Amino acid sequence: MAQYLILIYEDEAGYASATPDVWEQVHQAHNRFAEQIAERGGKLVGGNALQPTSAATTVRDDVVTDGPFVETKEALGGYYLIEAADLDQALAIGKLCPARFGGVEVRPVMEFPAG
């Protein structure tokens, strides 16, 4: 099975103003998603939610800057690392990933020959 990252890009403003009920709904949706990966024949390898971009530090060459490198409406807010038989299966799983305030990107992990 190949590995794929499901990258979750969302508008951080949605979470900044989210009620406790919204947070609970999002939490439950992600718990359900983890179950659906196995139901679809994939395997959850790992994943994490990320702190908001205000906590980011960018490094370019030897210059360190507070905050993200680029300003975007949607920011990377978390990811799942999954194993799937192929891109079609990874996309079917990715379509189930909760992204209440945005969308997801499914990207294959690069494989390098041994040696």
C-alpha positions as CSV (number, residue, x, y, z in Angstrom):
1,M,0.0,0.0,0.0
2,A,1.2,3.5,-0.8
3,Q,1.1,6.4,1.7
4,Y,-0.8,9.6,1.1
5,L,-1.1,12.8,3.1
6,I,-4.6,14.3,3.5
7,L,-3.8,18.0,4.1
8,I,-6.7,20.0,5.6
9,Y,-6.8,23.7,4.5
10,E,-9.4,25.8,6.2
11,D,-10.2,29.4,7.0
12,E,-8.9,30.0,10.5
13,A,-11.6,32.7,11.1
14,G,-14.2,30.0,11.3
15,Y,-12.5,28.3,14.2
16,A,-11.7,31.6,15.9
17,S,-15.4,32.4,16.2
18,A,-16.6,28.8,16.6
19,T,-19.0,28.0,19.5
20,P,-18.3,25.0,21.8
21,D,-21.0,23.2,19.9
22,V,-19.2,23.7,16.6
23,W,-15.9,22.4,18.2
24,E,-17.7,19.3,19.5
25,Q,-19.2,18.7,16.0
26,V,-15.8,19.0,14.4
27,H,-14.2,16.7,17.0
28,Q,-16.9,14.1,16.4
29,A,-16.6,14.4,12.7
30,H,-12.8,13.7,12.9
31,N,-13.3,10.7,15.2
32,R,-15.8,9.3,12.7
33,F,-13.4,10.0,9.8
34,A,-10.7,7.9,11.6
35,E,-13.2,5.0,11.7
36,Q,-14.2,5.5,8.0
37,I,-10.6,5.1,6.8
38,A,-10.5,1.5,7.9
39,E,-14.1,0.9,6.7
40,R,-12.9,2.0,3.2
41,G,-9.9,-0.4,3.3
42,G,-7.3,2.2,4.2
43,K,-5.1,2.5,7.2
44,L,-4.6,5.5,9.4
45,V,-0.8,5.9,10.0
46,G,-0.9,9.3,11.9
47,G,-2.1,12.8,11.9
48,N,-2.3,16.0,13.9
49,A,-4.1,19.3,14.2
50,L,-1.8,22.3,13.9
51,Q,-1.7,25.5,16.0
52,P,-3.0,28.6,14.1
53,T,-0.7,30.4,11.7
54,S,-0.1,33.1,14.3
55,A,2.0,30.5,16.1
56,A,4.1,29.8,13.0
57,T,7.7,30.8,12.4
58,T,9.1,30.9,8.8
59,V,12.7,30.2,7.9
60,R,14.0,31.3,4.4
61,D,17.7,30.9,4.0
62,D,19.0,32.4,7.3
63,V,16.1,34.8,7.9
64,V,13.6,33.9,10.6
65,T,10.2,35.6,10.5
66,D,7.2,35.3,12.9
67,G,4.1,34.0,11.2
68,P,3.5,32.1,7.9
69,F,5.5,32.9,4.7
70,V,2.4,33.8,2.6
71,E,-1.0,35.3,3.4
72,T,-3.8,33.0,2.3
73,K,-7.5,32.8,3.1
74,E,-7.1,29.1,3.9
75,A,-4.2,27.8,6.0
76,L,-2.9,24.3,6.6
77,G,-4.7,23.3,9.8
78,G,-3.9,19.6,10.1
79,Y,-3.2,16.4,8.3
80,Y,-3.7,12.7,8.2
81,L,-1.1,10.2,6.9
82,I,-2.9,7.2,5.5
83,E,-2.1,4.1,3.6
84,A,-4.3,3.3,0.6
85,A,-4.1,0.8,-2.3
86,D,-3.9,3.6,-4.9
87,L,-4.8,7.2,-5.6
88,D,-8.5,6.4,-6.3
89,Q,-8.9,4.8,-2.8
90,A,-7.0,7.7,-1.2
91,L,-9.3,10.2,-3.0
92,A,-12.4,8.3,-1.9
93,I,-11.1,8.5,1.7
94,G,-10.1,12.1,1.3
95,K,-13.6,13.1,0.3
96,L,-14.8,12.0,3.7
97,C,-12.3,14.1,5.6
98,P,-14.0,16.9,7.6
99,A,-13.0,20.4,6.5
100,R,-15.9,22.5,7.8
101,F,-14.3,25.8,6.8
102,G,-12.4,24.8,3.7
103,G,-11.2,21.7,1.8
104,V,-8.5,19.0,1.6
105,E,-5.6,18.1,-0.6
106,V,-4.6,14.5,-1.1
107,R,-0.9,14.1,-2.0
108,P,1.1,10.9,-2.5
109,V,4.2,10.6,-0.3
110,M,7.3,10.3,-2.4
111,E,9.0,6.9,-2.4
112,F,12.8,6.6,-2.9
113,P,14.6,3.5,-4.0
114,A,16.5,1.7,-1.2
115,G,20.2,2.0,-1.2
